[in-house]
Amino acid sequence: MELTPGIIEIDLHGLRVEEAVSKVKREVAKAPKSVYSIRLIHGYHGGTRIRDAIEDEFSYGRDSRVKSVRAGGNQGITELVLR
């Protein structure tokens, strides 16, 4: 869901780690060039495994669209900065 122009927000609550990573990969692949950030809401208590998997999957230039992975406004949010 695009709330602010250029930012897509995805709620990953209730998904298993594999499902969450797969969903994020699909969203990154189909994000239009006008989108510069994808905000992932995974939660803090159970969401840390999803956060870690997202960091592993998208850090270090593993996806050509993702410039960087950074912490969001709180511990339950991770942001992907796109190229």
PyMOL Python script that loads the backbone (N, CA, C, O; Angstrom):
from pymol import cmd

cmd.read_pdbstr("""\
ATOM      1  N   MET A   1       0.842  -1.166   0.000  1.00  0.00           N
ATOM      2  CA  MET A   1       0.000   0.000   0.000  1.00  0.00           C
ATOM      3  C   MET A   1       0.895   1.240   0.000  1.00  0.00           C
ATOM      4  O   MET A   1       1.836   1.328   0.789  1.00  0.00           O
ATOM      5  N   GLU A   2       0.605   2.186  -0.875  1.00  0.00           N
ATOM      6  CA  GLU A   2       1.401   3.407  -0.966  1.00  0.00           C
ATOM      7  C   GLU A   2       0.676   4.524  -0.232  1.00  0.00           C
ATOM      8  O   GLU A   2      -0.363   5.001  -0.688  1.00  0.00           O
ATOM      9  N   LEU A   3       1.230   4.947   0.916  1.00  0.00           N
ATOM     10  CA  LEU A   3       0.621   5.984   1.738  1.00  0.00           C
ATOM     11  C   LEU A   3       1.106   7.365   1.339  1.00  0.00           C
ATOM     12  O   LEU A   3       0.317   8.298   1.189  1.00  0.00           O
ATOM     13  N   THR A   4       2.388   7.479   1.173  1.00  0.00           N
ATOM     14  CA  THR A   4       3.042   8.717   0.794  1.00  0.00           C
ATOM     15  C   THR A   4       3.664   8.479  -0.575  1.00  0.00           C
ATOM     16  O   THR A   4       4.224   7.407  -0.807  1.00  0.00           O
ATOM     17  N   PRO A   5       3.586   9.434  -1.479  1.00  0.00           N
ATOM     18  CA  PRO A   5       4.225   9.215  -2.779  1.00  0.00           C
ATOM     19  C   PRO A   5       5.692   8.815  -2.598  1.00  0.00           C
ATOM     20  O   PRO A   5       6.450   9.486  -1.898  1.00  0.00           O
ATOM     21  N   GLY A   6       6.071   7.726  -3.233  1.00  0.00           N
ATOM     22  CA  GLY A   6       7.450   7.263  -3.152  1.00  0.00           C
ATOM     23  C   GLY A   6       7.721   6.251  -2.062  1.00  0.00           C
ATOM     24  O   GLY A   6       8.817   5.692  -2.009  1.00  0.00           O
ATOM     25  N   ILE A   7       6.745   5.991  -1.178  1.00  0.00           N
ATOM     26  CA  ILE A   7       6.945   5.039  -0.083  1.00  0.00           C
ATOM     27  C   ILE A   7       5.830   3.994  -0.113  1.00  0.00           C
ATOM     28  O   ILE A   7       4.647   4.335  -0.139  1.00  0.00           O
ATOM     29  N   ILE A   8       6.216   2.737  -0.111  1.00  0.00           N
ATOM     30  CA  ILE A   8       5.261   1.634   0.000  1.00  0.00           C
ATOM     31  C   ILE A   8       5.393   1.065   1.406  1.00  0.00           C
ATOM     32  O   ILE A   8       6.503   0.898   1.912  1.00  0.00           O
ATOM     33  N   GLU A   9       4.268   0.769   2.032  1.00  0.00           N
ATOM     34  CA  GLU A   9       4.272   0.190   3.372  1.00  0.00           C
ATOM     35  C   GLU A   9       3.660  -1.207   3.294  1.00  0.00           C
ATOM     36  O   GLU A   9       2.582  -1.393   2.728  1.00  0.00           O
ATOM     37  N   ILE A  10       4.366  -2.193   3.872  1.00  0.00           N
ATOM     38  CA  ILE A  10       3.906  -3.577   3.837  1.00  0.00           C
ATOM     39  C   ILE A  10       3.850  -4.116   5.262  1.00  0.00           C
ATOM     40  O   ILE A  10       4.840  -4.063   5.992  1.00  0.00           O
ATOM     41  N   ASP A  11       2.693  -4.633   5.654  1.00  0.00           N
ATOM     42  CA  ASP A  11       2.511  -5.228   6.973  1.00  0.00           C
ATOM     43  C   ASP A  11       2.796  -6.726   6.874  1.00  0.00           C
ATOM     44  O   ASP A  11       2.121  -7.442   6.134  1.00  0.00           O
ATOM     45  N   LEU A  12       3.779  -7.188   7.608  1.00  0.00           N
ATOM     46  CA  LEU A  12       4.198  -8.593   7.559  1.00  0.00           C
ATOM     47  C   LEU A  12       3.743  -9.388   8.775  1.00  0.00           C
ATOM     48  O   LEU A  12       4.127 -10.546   8.936  1.00  0.00           O
ATOM     49  N   HIS A  13       2.933  -8.783   9.627  1.00  0.00           N
ATOM     50  CA  HIS A  13       2.430  -9.487  10.809  1.00  0.00           C
ATOM     51  C   HIS A  13       1.698 -10.763  10.386  1.00  0.00           C
ATOM     52  O   HIS A  13       0.960 -10.769   9.401  1.00  0.00           O
ATOM     53  N   GLY A  14       1.909 -11.826  11.133  1.00  0.00           N
ATOM     54  CA  GLY A  14       1.198 -13.075  10.902  1.00  0.00           C
ATOM     55  C   GLY A  14       1.802 -13.969   9.840  1.00  0.00           C
ATOM     56  O   GLY A  14       1.305 -15.072   9.612  1.00  0.00           O
ATOM     57  N   LEU A  15       2.871 -13.519   9.178  1.00  0.00           N
ATOM     58  CA  LEU A  15       3.508 -14.340   8.157  1.00  0.00           C
ATOM     59  C   LEU A  15       4.687 -15.109   8.745  1.00  0.00           C
ATOM     60  O   LEU A  15       5.345 -14.645   9.677  1.00  0.00           O
ATOM     61  N   ARG A  16       4.943 -16.287   8.189  1.00  0.00           N
ATOM     62  CA  ARG A  16       6.164 -17.008   8.538  1.00  0.00           C
ATOM     63  C   ARG A  16       7.328 -16.300   7.857  1.00  0.00           C
ATOM     64  O   ARG A  16       7.127 -15.516   6.929  1.00  0.00           O
ATOM     65  N   VAL A  17       8.529 -16.572   8.311  1.00  0.00           N
ATOM     66  CA  VAL A  17       9.716 -15.889   7.781  1.00  0.00           C
ATOM     67  C   VAL A  17       9.812 -16.059   6.267  1.00  0.00           C
ATOM     68  O   VAL A  17      10.027 -15.083   5.548  1.00  0.00           O
ATOM     69  N   GLU A  18       9.655 -17.282   5.780  1.00  0.00           N
ATOM     70  CA  GLU A  18       9.778 -17.547   4.347  1.00  0.00           C
ATOM     71  C   GLU A  18       8.716 -16.792   3.553  1.00  0.00           C
ATOM     72  O   GLU A  18       9.001 -16.251   2.485  1.00  0.00           O
ATOM     73  N   GLU A  19       7.489 -16.758   4.079  1.00  0.00           N
ATOM     74  CA  GLU A  19       6.407 -16.038   3.409  1.00  0.00           C
ATOM     75  C   GLU A  19       6.703 -14.543   3.348  1.00  0.00           C
ATOM     76  O   GLU A  19       6.477 -13.892   2.327  1.00  0.00           O
ATOM     77  N   ALA A  20       7.208 -14.014   4.450  1.00  0.00           N
ATOM     78  CA  ALA A  20       7.504 -12.579   4.513  1.00  0.00           C
ATOM     79  C   ALA A  20       8.597 -12.205   3.515  1.00  0.00           C
ATOM     80  O   ALA A  20       8.458 -11.221   2.788  1.00  0.00           O
ATOM     81  N   VAL A  21       9.669 -12.969   3.473  1.00  0.00           N
ATOM     82  CA  VAL A  21      10.767 -12.679   2.552  1.00  0.00           C
ATOM     83  C   VAL A  21      10.278 -12.776   1.104  1.00  0.00           C
ATOM     84  O   VAL A  21      10.622 -11.935   0.273  1.00  0.00           O
ATOM     85  N   SER A  22       9.490 -13.785   0.811  1.00  0.00           N
ATOM     86  CA  SER A  22       8.951 -13.953  -0.534  1.00  0.00           C
ATOM     87  C   SER A  22       8.061 -12.770  -0.925  1.00  0.00           C
ATOM     88  O   SER A  22       8.148 -12.268  -2.046  1.00  0.00           O
ATOM     89  N   LYS A  23       7.220 -12.335  -0.011  1.00  0.00           N
ATOM     90  CA  LYS A  23       6.335 -11.193  -0.276  1.00  0.00           C
ATOM     91  C   LYS A  23       7.144  -9.928  -0.538  1.00  0.00           C
ATOM     92  O   LYS A  23       6.828  -9.167  -1.453  1.00  0.00           O
ATOM     93  N   VAL A  24       8.181  -9.702   0.255  1.00  0.00           N
ATOM     94  CA  VAL A  24       9.007  -8.506   0.084  1.00  0.00           C
ATOM     95  C   VAL A  24       9.746  -8.565  -1.256  1.00  0.00           C
ATOM     96  O   VAL A  24       9.848  -7.553  -1.949  1.00  0.00           O
ATOM     97  N   LYS A  25      10.254  -9.730  -1.622  1.00  0.00           N
ATOM     98  CA  LYS A  25      10.934  -9.870  -2.920  1.00  0.00           C
ATOM     99  C   LYS A  25      10.000  -9.500  -4.067  1.00  0.00           C
ATOM    100  O   LYS A  25      10.399  -8.794  -4.993  1.00  0.00           O
ATOM    101  N   ARG A  26       8.753  -9.979  -4.005  1.00  0.00           N
ATOM    102  CA  ARG A  26       7.775  -9.657  -5.054  1.00  0.00           C
ATOM    103  C   ARG A  26       7.511  -8.155  -5.118  1.00  0.00           C
ATOM    104  O   ARG A  26       7.450  -7.574  -6.202  1.00  0.00           O
ATOM    105  N   GLU A  27       7.355  -7.531  -3.951  1.00  0.00           N
ATOM    106  CA  GLU A  27       7.071  -6.093  -3.919  1.00  0.00           C
ATOM    107  C   GLU A  27       8.241  -5.269  -4.434  1.00  0.00           C
ATOM    108  O   GLU A  27       8.041  -4.281  -5.141  1.00  0.00           O
ATOM    109  N   VAL A  28       9.463  -5.666  -4.087  1.00  0.00           N
ATOM    110  CA  VAL A  28      10.646  -4.953  -4.586  1.00  0.00           C
ATOM    111  C   VAL A  28      10.709  -5.073  -6.107  1.00  0.00           C
ATOM    112  O   VAL A  28      10.985  -4.093  -6.799  1.00  0.00           O
ATOM    113  N   ALA A  29      10.455  -6.267  -6.622  1.00  0.00           N
ATOM    114  CA  ALA A  29      10.538  -6.498  -8.066  1.00  0.00           C
ATOM    115  C   ALA A  29       9.505  -5.695  -8.840  1.00  0.00           C
ATOM    116  O   ALA A  29       9.787  -5.229  -9.944  1.00  0.00           O
ATOM    117  N   LYS A  30       8.316  -5.526  -8.279  1.00  0.00           N
ATOM    118  CA  LYS A  30       7.261  -4.833  -9.022  1.00  0.00           C
ATOM    119  C   LYS A  30       7.115  -3.352  -8.659  1.00  0.00           C
ATOM    120  O   LYS A  30       6.259  -2.667  -9.218  1.00  0.00           O
ATOM    121  N   ALA A  31       7.925  -2.854  -7.744  1.00  0.00           N
ATOM    122  CA  ALA A  31       7.833  -1.446  -7.342  1.00  0.00           C
ATOM    123  C   ALA A  31       8.211  -0.545  -8.510  1.00  0.00           C
ATOM    124  O   ALA A  31       9.245  -0.748  -9.146  1.00  0.00           O
ATOM    125  N   PRO A  32       7.376   0.450  -8.792  1.00  0.00           N
ATOM    126  CA  PRO A  32       7.716   1.379  -9.882  1.00  0.00           C
ATOM    127  C   PRO A  32       8.943   2.221  -9.532  1.00  0.00           C
ATOM    128  O   PRO A  32       9.317   2.335  -8.364  1.00  0.00           O
ATOM    129  N   LYS A  33       9.550   2.795 -10.536  1.00  0.00           N
ATOM    130  CA  LYS A  33      10.757   3.610 -10.337  1.00  0.00           C
ATOM    131  C   LYS A  33      10.513   4.819  -9.432  1.00  0.00           C
ATOM    132  O   LYS A  33      11.454   5.349  -8.842  1.00  0.00           O
ATOM    133  N   SER A  34       9.264   5.256  -9.319  1.00  0.00           N
ATOM    134  CA  SER A  34       8.942   6.408  -8.468  1.00  0.00           C
ATOM    135  C   SER A  34       9.010   6.078  -6.978  1.00  0.00           C
ATOM    136  O   SER A  34       9.013   6.983  -6.143  1.00  0.00           O
ATOM    137  N   VAL A  35       9.064   4.792  -6.639  1.00  0.00           N
ATOM    138  CA  VAL A  35       9.143   4.374  -5.237  1.00  0.00           C
ATOM    139  C   VAL A  35      10.609   4.343  -4.825  1.00  0.00           C
ATOM    140  O   VAL A  35      11.433   3.693  -5.468  1.00  0.00           O
ATOM    141  N   TYR A  36      10.924   5.054  -3.744  1.00  0.00           N
ATOM    142  CA  TYR A  36      12.305   5.098  -3.263  1.00  0.00           C
ATOM    143  C   TYR A  36      12.484   4.394  -1.927  1.00  0.00           C
ATOM    144  O   TYR A  36      13.615   4.213  -1.476  1.00  0.00           O
ATOM    145  N   SER A  37      11.380   3.988  -1.277  1.00  0.00           N
ATOM    146  CA  SER A  37      11.488   3.329   0.022  1.00  0.00           C
ATOM    147  C   SER A  37      10.329   2.364   0.218  1.00  0.00           C
ATOM    148  O   SER A  37       9.186   2.656  -0.136  1.00  0.00           O
ATOM    149  N   ILE A  38      10.652   1.201   0.795  1.00  0.00           N
ATOM    150  CA  ILE A  38       9.624   0.242   1.188  1.00  0.00           C
ATOM    151  C   ILE A  38       9.740   0.058   2.689  1.00  0.00           C
ATOM    152  O   ILE A  38      10.773  -0.378   3.196  1.00  0.00           O
ATOM    153  N   ARG A  39       8.667   0.396   3.394  1.00  0.00           N
ATOM    154  CA  ARG A  39       8.623   0.301   4.861  1.00  0.00           C
ATOM    155  C   ARG A  39       7.976  -1.031   5.232  1.00  0.00           C
ATOM    156  O   ARG A  39       6.825  -1.295   4.883  1.00  0.00           O
ATOM    157  N   LEU A  40       8.729  -1.860   5.942  1.00  0.00           N
ATOM    158  CA  LEU A  40       8.262  -3.188   6.329  1.00  0.00           C
ATOM    159  C   LEU A  40       7.902  -3.189   7.805  1.00  0.00           C
ATOM    160  O   LEU A  40       8.745  -2.909   8.657  1.00  0.00           O
ATOM    161  N   ILE A  41       6.661  -3.501   8.102  1.00  0.00           N
ATOM    162  CA  ILE A  41       6.201  -3.547   9.490  1.00  0.00           C
ATOM    163  C   ILE A  41       6.145  -5.014   9.888  1.00  0.00           C
ATOM    164  O   ILE A  41       5.276  -5.759   9.435  1.00  0.00           O
ATOM    165  N   HIS A  42       7.079  -5.420  10.738  1.00  0.00           N
ATOM    166  CA  HIS A  42       7.180  -6.826  11.129  1.00  0.00           C
ATOM    167  C   HIS A  42       6.921  -7.046  12.605  1.00  0.00           C
ATOM    168  O   HIS A  42       6.768  -8.189  13.035  1.00  0.00           O
ATOM    169  N   GLY A  43       6.867  -5.993  13.385  1.00  0.00           N
ATOM    170  CA  GLY A  43       6.666  -6.139  14.826  1.00  0.00           C
ATOM    171  C   GLY A  43       7.981  -6.370  15.539  1.00  0.00           C
ATOM    172  O   GLY A  43       9.008  -6.636  14.914  1.00  0.00           O
ATOM    173  N   TYR A  44       7.938  -6.267  16.833  1.00  0.00           N
ATOM    174  CA  TYR A  44       9.172  -6.377  17.612  1.00  0.00           C
ATOM    175  C   TYR A  44       9.350  -7.754  18.235  1.00  0.00           C
ATOM    176  O   TYR A  44      10.402  -8.369  18.062  1.00  0.00           O
ATOM    177  N   HIS A  45       8.371  -8.242  18.940  1.00  0.00           N
ATOM    178  CA  HIS A  45       8.564  -9.494  19.685  1.00  0.00           C
ATOM    179  C   HIS A  45       8.771 -10.692  18.761  1.00  0.00           C
ATOM    180  O   HIS A  45       9.836 -11.308  18.796  1.00  0.00           O
ATOM    181  N   GLY A  46       7.802 -11.031  17.954  1.00  0.00           N
ATOM    182  CA  GLY A  46       7.959 -12.150  17.031  1.00  0.00           C
ATOM    183  C   GLY A  46       8.567 -11.736  15.710  1.00  0.00           C
ATOM    184  O   GLY A  46       8.980 -12.594  14.930  1.00  0.00           O
ATOM    185  N   GLY A  47       8.632 -10.465  15.440  1.00  0.00           N
ATOM    186  CA  GLY A  47       9.093  -9.971  14.153  1.00  0.00           C
ATOM    187  C   GLY A  47      10.593  -9.887  13.994  1.00  0.00           C
ATOM    188  O   GLY A  47      11.080  -9.582  12.905  1.00  0.00           O
ATOM    189  N   THR A  48      11.337 -10.150  15.053  1.00  0.00           N
ATOM    190  CA  THR A  48      12.792 -10.029  14.946  1.00  0.00           C
ATOM    191  C   THR A  48      13.373 -11.079  14.003  1.00  0.00           C
ATOM    192  O   THR A  48      14.386 -10.820  13.352  1.00  0.00           O
ATOM    193  N   ARG A  49      12.765 -12.240  13.917  1.00  0.00           N
ATOM    194  CA  ARG A  49      13.255 -13.251  12.963  1.00  0.00           C
ATOM    195  C   ARG A  49      13.024 -12.777  11.535  1.00  0.00           C
ATOM    196  O   ARG A  49      13.868 -12.981  10.662  1.00  0.00           O
ATOM    197  N   ILE A  50      11.875 -12.142  11.300  1.00  0.00           N
ATOM    198  CA  ILE A  50      11.606 -11.592   9.967  1.00  0.00           C
ATOM    199  C   ILE A  50      12.590 -10.469   9.669  1.00  0.00           C
ATOM    200  O   ILE A  50      13.139 -10.399   8.569  1.00  0.00           O
ATOM    201  N   ARG A  51      12.815  -9.593  10.637  1.00  0.00           N
ATOM    202  CA  ARG A  51      13.776  -8.489  10.451  1.00  0.00           C
ATOM    203  C   ARG A  51      15.150  -9.037  10.077  1.00  0.00           C
ATOM    204  O   ARG A  51      15.777  -8.551   9.136  1.00  0.00           O
ATOM    205  N   ASP A  52      15.616 -10.035  10.803  1.00  0.00           N
ATOM    206  CA  ASP A  52      16.936 -10.613  10.534  1.00  0.00           C
ATOM    207  C   ASP A  52      16.997 -11.245   9.141  1.00  0.00           C
ATOM    208  O   ASP A  52      17.997 -11.103   8.437  1.00  0.00           O
ATOM    209  N   ALA A  53      15.935 -11.938   8.747  1.00  0.00           N
ATOM    210  CA  ALA A  53      15.902 -12.573   7.423  1.00  0.00           C
ATOM    211  C   ALA A  53      15.896 -11.521   6.316  1.00  0.00           C
ATOM    212  O   ALA A  53      16.542 -11.702   5.283  1.00  0.00           O
ATOM    213  N   ILE A  54      15.167 -10.425   6.527  1.00  0.00           N
ATOM    214  CA  ILE A  54      15.128  -9.332   5.544  1.00  0.00           C
ATOM    215  C   ILE A  54      16.525  -8.720   5.405  1.00  0.00           C
ATOM    216  O   ILE A  54      16.991  -8.475   4.293  1.00  0.00           O
ATOM    217  N   GLU A  55      17.182  -8.477   6.530  1.00  0.00           N
ATOM    218  CA  GLU A  55      18.538  -7.923   6.487  1.00  0.00           C
ATOM    219  C   GLU A  55      19.485  -8.867   5.760  1.00  0.00           C
ATOM    220  O   GLU A  55      20.301  -8.420   4.953  1.00  0.00           O
ATOM    221  N   ASP A  56      19.390 -10.168   6.033  1.00  0.00           N
ATOM    222  CA  ASP A  56      20.244 -11.141   5.357  1.00  0.00           C
ATOM    223  C   ASP A  56      19.983 -11.179   3.856  1.00  0.00           C
ATOM    224  O   ASP A  56      20.916 -11.281   3.060  1.00  0.00           O
ATOM    225  N   GLU A  57      18.719 -11.096   3.476  1.00  0.00           N
ATOM    226  CA  GLU A  57      18.340 -11.216   2.068  1.00  0.00           C
ATOM    227  C   GLU A  57      18.698  -9.987   1.239  1.00  0.00           C
ATOM    228  O   GLU A  57      19.059 -10.119   0.069  1.00  0.00           O
ATOM    229  N   PHE A  58      18.604  -8.800   1.822  1.00  0.00           N
ATOM    230  CA  PHE A  58      18.728  -7.576   1.029  1.00  0.00           C
ATOM    231  C   PHE A  58      19.976  -6.743   1.326  1.00  0.00           C
ATOM    232  O   PHE A  58      20.215  -5.751   0.638  1.00  0.00           O
ATOM    233  N   SER A  59      20.762  -7.107   2.309  1.00  0.00           N
ATOM    234  CA  SER A  59      21.992  -6.363   2.608  1.00  0.00           C
ATOM    235  C   SER A  59      23.095  -6.761   1.633  1.00  0.00           C
ATOM    236  O   SER A  59      22.982  -7.758   0.920  1.00  0.00           O
ATOM    237  N   TYR A  60      24.132  -5.990   1.613  1.00  0.00           N
ATOM    238  CA  TYR A  60      25.360  -6.310   0.879  1.00  0.00           C
ATOM    239  C   TYR A  60      25.158  -6.412  -0.628  1.00  0.00           C
ATOM    240  O   TYR A  60      25.853  -7.179  -1.294  1.00  0.00           O
ATOM    241  N   GLY A  61      24.213  -5.647  -1.174  1.00  0.00           N
ATOM    242  CA  GLY A  61      24.042  -5.612  -2.620  1.00  0.00           C
ATOM    243  C   GLY A  61      23.489  -6.873  -3.237  1.00  0.00           C
ATOM    244  O   GLY A  61      23.680  -7.108  -4.431  1.00  0.00           O
ATOM    245  N   ARG A  62      22.811  -7.690  -2.459  1.00  0.00           N
ATOM    246  CA  ARG A  62      22.280  -8.956  -2.981  1.00  0.00           C
ATOM    247  C   ARG A  62      21.122  -8.751  -3.951  1.00  0.00           C
ATOM    248  O   ARG A  62      20.863  -9.611  -4.793  1.00  0.00           O
ATOM    249  N   ASP A  63      20.433  -7.638  -3.846  1.00  0.00           N
ATOM    250  CA  ASP A  63      19.357  -7.305  -4.783  1.00  0.00           C
ATOM    251  C   ASP A  63      19.713  -5.974  -5.428  1.00  0.00           C
ATOM    252  O   ASP A  63      19.958  -4.989  -4.731  1.00  0.00           O
ATOM    253  N   SER A  64      19.742  -5.942  -6.743  1.00  0.00           N
ATOM    254  CA  SER A  64      20.207  -4.742  -7.435  1.00  0.00           C
ATOM    255  C   SER A  64      19.309  -3.523  -7.223  1.00  0.00           C
ATOM    256  O   SER A  64      19.769  -2.395  -7.394  1.00  0.00           O
ATOM    257  N   ARG A  65      18.052  -3.718  -6.858  1.00  0.00           N
ATOM    258  CA  ARG A  65      17.139  -2.582  -6.621  1.00  0.00           C
ATOM    259  C   ARG A  65      17.313  -1.967  -5.238  1.00  0.00           C
ATOM    260  O   ARG A  65      16.959  -0.808  -5.025  1.00  0.00           O
ATOM    261  N   VAL A  66      17.860  -2.742  -4.289  1.00  0.00           N
ATOM    262  CA  VAL A  66      17.939  -2.274  -2.899  1.00  0.00           C
ATOM    263  C   VAL A  66      19.302  -1.637  -2.644  1.00  0.00           C
ATOM    264  O   VAL A  66      20.347  -2.280  -2.747  1.00  0.00           O
ATOM    265  N   LYS A  67      19.250  -0.366  -2.313  1.00  0.00           N
ATOM    266  CA  LYS A  67      20.471   0.397  -2.025  1.00  0.00           C
ATOM    267  C   LYS A  67      20.961   0.125  -0.611  1.00  0.00           C
ATOM    268  O   LYS A  67      22.154  -0.080  -0.386  1.00  0.00           O
ATOM    269  N   SER A  68      20.018   0.124   0.357  1.00  0.00           N
ATOM    270  CA  SER A  68      20.401  -0.147   1.739  1.00  0.00           C
ATOM    271  C   SER A  68      19.201  -0.618   2.548  1.00  0.00           C
ATOM    272  O   SER A  68      18.047  -0.433   2.163  1.00  0.00           O
ATOM    273  N   VAL A  69      19.516  -1.234   3.685  1.00  0.00           N
ATOM    274  CA  VAL A  69      18.520  -1.684   4.651  1.00  0.00           C
ATOM    275  C   VAL A  69      18.784  -0.901   5.918  1.00  0.00           C
ATOM    276  O   VAL A  69      19.916  -0.848   6.400  1.00  0.00           O
ATOM    277  N   ARG A  70      17.727  -0.284   6.466  1.00  0.00           N
ATOM    278  CA  ARG A  70      17.936   0.508   7.680  1.00  0.00           C
ATOM    279  C   ARG A  70      16.769   0.324   8.643  1.00  0.00           C
ATOM    280  O   ARG A  70      15.670  -0.072   8.257  1.00  0.00           O
ATOM    281  N   ALA A  71      17.045   0.625   9.905  1.00  0.00           N
ATOM    282  CA  ALA A  71      16.006   0.559  10.930  1.00  0.00           C
ATOM    283  C   ALA A  71      14.983   1.653  10.676  1.00  0.00           C
ATOM    284  O   ALA A  71      15.327   2.746  10.224  1.00  0.00           O
ATOM    285  N   GLY A  72      13.727   1.353  10.968  1.00  0.00           N
ATOM    286  CA  GLY A  72      12.662   2.332  10.787  1.00  0.00           C
ATOM    287  C   GLY A  72      12.493   3.194  12.022  1.00  0.00           C
ATOM    288  O   GLY A  72      13.406   3.325  12.837  1.00  0.00           O
ATOM    289  N   GLY A  73      11.319   3.776  12.148  1.00  0.00           N
ATOM    290  CA  GLY A  73      11.028   4.681  13.258  1.00  0.00           C
ATOM    291  C   GLY A  73      10.986   4.020  14.614  1.00  0.00           C
ATOM    292  O   GLY A  73      11.111   4.696  15.635  1.00  0.00           O
ATOM    293  N   ASN A  74      10.810   2.695  14.649  1.00  0.00           N
ATOM    294  CA  ASN A  74      10.870   1.947  15.903  1.00  0.00           C
ATOM    295  C   ASN A  74      11.421   0.558  15.621  1.00  0.00           C
ATOM    296  O   ASN A  74      11.717   0.237  14.470  1.00  0.00           O
ATOM    297  N   GLN A  75      11.563  -0.268  16.644  1.00  0.00           N
ATOM    298  CA  GLN A  75      12.204  -1.568  16.482  1.00  0.00           C
ATOM    299  C   GLN A  75      11.376  -2.553  15.676  1.00  0.00           C
ATOM    300  O   GLN A  75      11.895  -3.585  15.252  1.00  0.00           O
ATOM    301  N   GLY A  76      10.124  -2.265  15.458  1.00  0.00           N
ATOM    302  CA  GLY A  76       9.249  -3.158  14.708  1.00  0.00           C
ATOM    303  C   GLY A  76       9.153  -2.820  13.227  1.00  0.00           C
ATOM    304  O   GLY A  76       8.317  -3.378  12.517  1.00  0.00           O
ATOM    305  N   ILE A  77       9.999  -1.911  12.755  1.00  0.00           N
ATOM    306  CA  ILE A  77       9.956  -1.478  11.353  1.00  0.00           C
ATOM    307  C   ILE A  77      11.371  -1.519  10.751  1.00  0.00           C
ATOM    308  O   ILE A  77      12.349  -1.114  11.379  1.00  0.00           O
ATOM    309  N   THR A  78      11.437  -2.013   9.533  1.00  0.00           N
ATOM    310  CA  THR A  78      12.675  -1.988   8.754  1.00  0.00           C
ATOM    311  C   THR A  78      12.349  -1.317   7.425  1.00  0.00           C
ATOM    312  O   THR A  78      11.275  -1.538   6.864  1.00  0.00           O
ATOM    313  N   GLU A  79      13.261  -0.508   6.927  1.00  0.00           N
ATOM    314  CA  GLU A  79      13.049   0.166   5.649  1.00  0.00           C
ATOM    315  C   GLU A  79      14.099  -0.268   4.628  1.00  0.00           C
ATOM    316  O   GLU A  79      15.290  -0.366   4.924  1.00  0.00           O
ATOM    317  N   LEU A  80      13.617  -0.521   3.430  1.00  0.00           N
ATOM    318  CA  LEU A  80      14.499  -0.786   2.307  1.00  0.00           C
ATOM    319  C   LEU A  80      14.557   0.476   1.469  1.00  0.00           C
ATOM    320  O   LEU A  80      13.526   0.974   1.016  1.00  0.00           O
ATOM    321  N   VAL A  81      15.746   0.990   1.263  1.00  0.00           N
ATOM    322  CA  VAL A  81      15.940   2.166   0.410  1.00  0.00           C
ATOM    323  C   VAL A  81      16.276   1.640  -0.979  1.00  0.00           C
ATOM    324  O   VAL A  81      17.231   0.883  -1.157  1.00  0.00           O
ATOM    325  N   LEU A  82      15.474   2.053  -1.963  1.00  0.00           N
ATOM    326  CA  LEU A  82      15.645   1.556  -3.316  1.00  0.00           C
ATOM    327  C   LEU A  82      16.496   2.486  -4.169  1.00  0.00           C
ATOM    328  O   LEU A  82      16.623   3.676  -3.878  1.00  0.00           O
ATOM    329  N   ARG A  83      17.068   1.933  -5.209  1.00  0.00           N
ATOM    330  CA  ARG A  83      17.853   2.724  -6.169  1.00  0.00           C
ATOM    331  C   ARG A  83      16.917   3.387  -7.150  1.00  0.00           C
ATOM    332  O   ARG A  83      17.366   4.102  -8.046  1.00  0.00           O
TER     333      ARG A  83
END
""", "prot")
cmd.dss("prot")
cmd.show_as("cartoon", "prot")
cmd.util.cbc("prot")
cmd.orient("prot")
